[in-house]
Amino acid sequence: MPYSIILTAALVLLAAACQQDERDAQTQILPSSPVAATVNGTPIYERDIDAELAAMPESLQQFREDPQARSRILHTLVRRHVVSQKAAELGLDLDPTVRRRIEKARRQILIDAARSWQQSHMPAIGDAAIQAYYDQHPDEFTVPEQVHARHILVATRKQAQTILRKLRRKRSLFAAIAARQSLDDSNKSRGGDLNWFPRGVMVKAFENTAFSLDVNALSEPVKTKFGWHIIEVLGKRPASRKPLAEVRDEIISRLQQAQMQKWFNELEQEANISLMPPYDSSNVALSSSGKVQQ
């Protein structure tokens, strides 16, 4: 795709994005940065252009120092300032609905900032904690028993029995017969191959037969609500547990989430929270953890 089309599309998305009131941003204490433009006395800095570019998809980061790209970003920022200043001049920021939206955006920005701050101050997850979680939650990392099977689905038992006789004489015909005669369009092009699946995926009669067969065995015709099946088991895997090395990052993420939730709960416990009618009834109350419970 041409560079100009990619950049223009990104800028359209940028211009349409919901933004915090630009005037609030000017009150923050930030490192010195050259002024790129002013709009009715309000400066737009080079760092503002950098921030917008940094928020774009990684595929566009190569244009970070491109003068044309920076110029287009600046034009978008200028227009954003002009329009937002006009909205303030018209008193639109005093509209109750607009004020609620501004406050909601401001609150979410603060929440994200608080979350980032807390993440940077949380203790690192050690090997002992990771091992303990792995040992205490075996079910979370267990891969259930699976079977690899293929099947041929037909409308009648007579058809199934005819096909079964052919397969018992020449098993290599299975894929060709499935492709030509099976009623299951989702896999007939693959010779009826259903790949690997655990219990609870297939209908009960099919599942029971598939898991009871030995590897390379053919089933008798099996009736389900879809018709009659001839099943061949191609492989079996017993239930197993993922190794710790494979799930280490997942465990760290879960423990970090638990630390964050604990911090949220502590903040709620420390806060002075009053529930007003009808939310102060016995049906809705704050739990000891600080969460609202039904």
C-alpha positions as CSV (number, residue, x, y, z in Angstrom):
1,M,0.0,0.0,0.0
2,P,1.4,3.5,-0.9
3,Y,2.9,5.5,1.9
4,S,0.6,8.4,1.4
5,I,-2.5,6.2,1.7
6,I,-1.3,4.5,4.9
7,L,-0.4,7.9,6.5
8,T,-3.6,9.5,5.4
9,A,-5.7,6.7,6.9
10,A,-3.7,6.9,10.2
11,L,-4.2,10.6,10.3
12,V,-8.0,10.3,9.8
13,L,-8.1,7.9,12.7
14,L,-6.0,10.3,14.8
15,A,-8.2,13.3,14.0
16,A,-11.3,11.3,15.0
17,A,-10.0,10.1,18.3
18,C,-11.6,11.2,21.6
19,Q,-9.1,13.4,23.4
20,Q,-8.7,15.0,26.9
21,D,-9.2,18.8,26.9
22,E,-6.1,20.2,25.4
23,R,-5.9,23.1,27.8
24,D,-5.5,20.7,30.8
25,A,-2.4,19.2,29.2
26,Q,-0.7,22.6,29.2
27,T,-0.7,22.8,33.0
28,Q,1.5,19.7,33.3
29,I,5.2,20.1,34.1
30,L,7.0,18.5,31.2
31,P,10.5,18.6,29.9
32,S,11.4,21.5,27.6
33,S,10.5,21.0,24.0
34,P,10.6,23.3,21.0
35,V,7.3,25.0,20.0
36,A,6.1,23.8,16.6
37,A,3.1,26.1,16.4
38,T,0.7,28.3,18.5
39,V,-3.0,28.5,18.2
40,N,-4.5,31.6,19.7
41,G,-1.5,31.7,22.0
42,T,-1.6,28.1,23.0
43,P,1.6,26.3,22.1
44,I,1.9,22.9,20.4
45,Y,5.3,21.3,21.1
46,E,7.4,18.9,19.1
47,R,6.9,16.4,21.9
48,D,3.1,16.5,21.1
49,I,3.9,15.4,17.6
50,D,6.2,12.7,19.0
51,A,3.5,11.5,21.3
52,E,0.9,11.2,18.5
53,L,3.4,9.3,16.3
54,A,4.3,7.0,19.1
55,A,0.6,6.1,19.5
56,M,0.4,5.0,15.8
57,P,0.8,1.4,14.6
58,E,4.3,0.1,14.7
59,S,4.3,-0.1,10.9
60,L,4.2,3.7,10.8
61,Q,7.0,4.3,13.3
62,Q,9.5,4.5,10.4
63,F,8.1,7.9,9.5
64,R,8.8,9.3,13.0
65,E,11.5,11.7,11.6
66,D,9.8,12.2,8.2
67,P,9.2,15.9,7.8
68,Q,6.1,15.4,5.7
69,A,4.6,13.0,8.3
70,R,5.4,15.4,11.1
71,S,3.9,18.3,9.2
72,R,0.6,16.4,8.7
73,I,0.5,15.4,12.3
74,L,1.0,19.1,13.3
75,H,-1.8,20.1,11.0
76,T,-4.1,17.6,12.7
77,L,-3.1,19.0,16.1
78,V,-3.6,22.6,15.0
79,R,-7.1,21.7,13.8
80,R,-7.9,19.9,17.0
81,H,-6.9,23.0,19.0
82,V,-8.9,25.3,16.8
83,V,-12.1,23.2,17.1
84,S,-11.7,22.5,20.9
85,Q,-11.1,26.2,21.5
86,K,-14.2,27.1,19.5
87,A,-16.2,24.5,21.6
88,A,-15.0,26.2,24.8
89,E,-15.8,29.6,23.4
90,L,-19.4,28.4,22.7
91,G,-19.6,27.1,26.2
92,L,-20.1,23.5,25.0
93,D,-17.8,22.3,27.8
94,L,-20.5,23.5,30.3
95,D,-23.1,21.2,28.8
96,P,-23.9,18.5,31.4
97,T,-23.5,15.6,28.9
98,V,-20.2,17.0,27.6
99,R,-18.9,17.6,31.1
100,R,-19.7,14.0,32.1
101,R,-17.8,12.7,29.0
102,I,-14.9,14.9,29.9
103,E,-14.9,13.7,33.4
104,K,-15.2,10.1,32.4
105,A,-12.2,10.5,30.0
106,R,-10.2,12.2,32.7
107,R,-11.0,9.5,35.3
108,Q,-10.0,6.7,32.9
109,I,-6.7,8.5,32.2
110,L,-6.0,8.8,35.9
111,I,-7.0,5.1,36.5
112,D,-4.6,4.0,33.8
113,A,-1.9,6.2,35.3
114,A,-2.5,4.8,38.7
115,R,-2.4,1.3,37.4
116,S,0.9,1.9,35.7
117,W,2.3,3.5,38.8
118,Q,1.3,0.6,41.0
119,Q,2.7,-1.9,38.5
120,S,6.1,-0.2,38.7
121,H,6.0,-0.4,42.5
122,M,4.8,-3.9,42.9
123,P,7.3,-6.5,44.1
124,A,8.8,-8.7,41.5
125,I,7.2,-12.2,41.2
126,G,9.9,-14.7,42.4
127,D,10.5,-18.2,41.4
128,A,9.1,-19.6,44.7
129,A,5.8,-17.9,44.1
130,I,5.6,-19.1,40.5
131,Q,6.4,-22.7,41.6
132,A,3.8,-22.5,44.4
133,Y,1.1,-21.3,42.1
134,Y,1.9,-24.0,39.6
135,D,1.8,-26.7,42.3
136,Q,-1.4,-25.4,43.9
137,H,-3.4,-25.0,40.6
138,P,-2.7,-28.2,38.6
139,D,-6.1,-28.2,36.9
140,E,-5.4,-24.8,35.3
141,F,-2.4,-26.3,33.3
142,T,-3.7,-29.7,32.5
143,V,-4.3,-30.6,28.9
144,P,-7.2,-33.1,28.8
145,E,-7.2,-36.5,27.1
146,Q,-7.5,-36.1,23.3
147,V,-8.2,-38.2,20.3
148,H,-7.4,-37.7,16.6
149,A,-10.1,-39.2,14.4
150,R,-11.6,-39.0,11.0
151,H,-15.1,-40.0,9.9
152,I,-17.5,-40.6,7.1
153,L,-21.1,-39.4,7.6
154,V,-23.9,-40.9,5.5
155,A,-27.7,-40.9,5.7
156,T,-28.5,-44.5,6.4
157,R,-27.1,-47.5,8.3
158,K,-27.1,-49.5,5.0
159,Q,-24.8,-47.0,3.4
160,A,-22.5,-47.0,6.4
161,Q,-22.3,-50.8,6.4
162,T,-21.5,-50.9,2.7
163,I,-18.7,-48.3,3.2
164,L,-17.4,-50.2,6.2
165,R,-17.0,-53.4,4.2
166,K,-15.0,-51.5,1.6
167,L,-12.7,-50.0,4.2
168,R,-12.1,-53.4,5.9
169,R,-10.9,-54.6,2.5
170,K,-8.8,-51.5,1.7
171,R,-8.3,-48.9,4.4
172,S,-6.5,-46.6,2.1
173,L,-9.8,-45.7,0.4
174,F,-11.0,-43.8,3.6
175,A,-10.0,-40.3,2.5
176,A,-11.3,-40.7,-1.0
177,I,-14.7,-42.1,0.1
178,A,-15.0,-39.3,2.7
179,A,-14.3,-36.7,0.0
180,R,-16.8,-38.2,-2.3
181,Q,-19.7,-39.5,-0.1
182,S,-19.5,-37.8,3.4
183,L,-22.3,-35.5,4.3
184,D,-20.1,-33.5,6.6
185,D,-19.0,-30.6,4.4
186,S,-16.8,-29.1,7.1
187,N,-14.1,-31.8,6.7
188,K,-14.9,-34.0,3.7
189,S,-12.2,-32.1,1.7
190,R,-9.7,-33.2,4.3
191,G,-10.8,-36.8,3.9
192,G,-13.0,-36.6,7.0
193,D,-10.2,-35.6,9.3
194,L,-11.5,-34.0,12.5
195,N,-8.0,-33.3,13.9
196,W,-7.4,-33.6,17.7
197,F,-10.4,-33.0,20.1
198,P,-11.0,-33.5,23.8
199,R,-14.2,-34.9,25.5
200,G,-17.2,-32.5,25.4
201,V,-16.7,-31.4,21.8
202,M,-18.5,-34.0,19.8
203,V,-22.0,-35.4,20.4
204,K,-22.1,-38.1,23.1
205,A,-22.5,-41.2,21.0
206,F,-19.7,-40.2,18.6
207,E,-17.4,-39.2,21.5
208,N,-17.9,-42.4,23.4
209,T,-17.1,-44.5,20.4
210,A,-14.0,-42.4,19.4
211,F,-12.5,-42.5,22.9
212,S,-13.2,-46.2,23.3
213,L,-11.5,-47.3,20.0
214,D,-7.8,-48.3,19.8
215,V,-5.5,-46.4,17.5
216,N,-6.0,-47.3,13.8
217,A,-9.3,-49.1,14.7
218,L,-12.5,-48.7,12.7
219,S,-15.9,-48.3,14.4
220,E,-19.1,-50.0,13.6
221,P,-21.7,-47.6,12.2
222,V,-22.5,-45.0,14.9
223,K,-25.9,-43.2,14.8
224,T,-26.2,-39.6,15.9
225,K,-28.7,-36.8,15.1
226,F,-26.6,-36.1,12.0
227,G,-26.8,-39.5,10.5
228,W,-24.5,-42.6,10.5
229,H,-20.8,-42.4,11.1
230,I,-17.8,-44.6,10.3
231,I,-15.0,-43.5,12.6
232,E,-11.3,-44.2,12.4
233,V,-9.0,-43.3,15.3
234,L,-5.6,-42.0,14.1
235,G,-4.1,-41.2,17.4
236,K,-4.6,-40.7,21.1
237,R,-3.0,-38.4,23.7
238,P,-3.5,-39.0,27.5
239,A,-4.2,-36.1,29.8
240,S,-1.0,-34.3,30.6
241,R,0.2,-31.2,32.4
242,K,2.0,-28.4,30.7
243,P,5.6,-27.9,31.9
244,L,6.2,-25.0,34.2
245,A,8.6,-23.3,31.6
246,E,5.7,-23.2,29.1
247,V,3.3,-21.5,31.5
248,R,5.7,-19.3,33.5
249,D,4.7,-16.0,31.8
250,E,1.0,-16.9,32.2
251,I,1.5,-17.5,36.0
252,I,3.4,-14.2,36.4
253,S,0.6,-12.4,34.7
254,R,-2.0,-14.0,37.0
255,L,0.0,-13.2,40.1
256,Q,0.5,-9.6,39.0
257,Q,-3.3,-9.3,38.4
258,A,-3.9,-10.7,41.9
259,Q,-1.5,-8.1,43.3
260,M,-3.3,-5.4,41.4
261,Q,-6.7,-6.6,42.6
262,K,-5.5,-6.7,46.2
263,W,-4.4,-3.0,45.8
264,F,-7.8,-2.0,44.4
265,N,-9.5,-3.7,47.3
266,E,-7.3,-2.0,49.8
267,L,-8.1,1.4,48.2
268,E,-11.8,0.7,48.5
269,Q,-11.4,-0.4,52.1
270,E,-9.6,2.8,53.0
271,A,-12.1,5.0,51.2
272,N,-15.1,6.6,52.9
273,I,-17.9,5.0,50.8
274,S,-21.6,5.7,51.5
275,L,-24.3,3.9,49.5
276,M,-27.5,5.9,49.2
277,P,-31.1,4.5,48.9
278,P,-32.0,2.1,47.4
279,Y,-28.4,0.9,47.2
280,D,-27.9,0.9,51.0
281,S,-30.4,-2.0,51.4
282,S,-29.3,-5.5,52.5
283,N,-29.5,-6.6,48.8
284,V,-26.6,-4.5,47.7
285,A,-23.6,-3.9,50.0
286,L,-19.9,-3.6,50.1
287,S,-18.1,-6.8,51.0
288,S,-15.2,-6.9,53.4
289,S,-12.9,-6.8,50.4
290,G,-14.4,-3.5,49.3
291,K,-16.3,-4.9,46.3
292,V,-20.0,-4.3,45.7
293,Q,-21.9,-7.5,46.2
294,Q,-25.4,-8.4,45.2
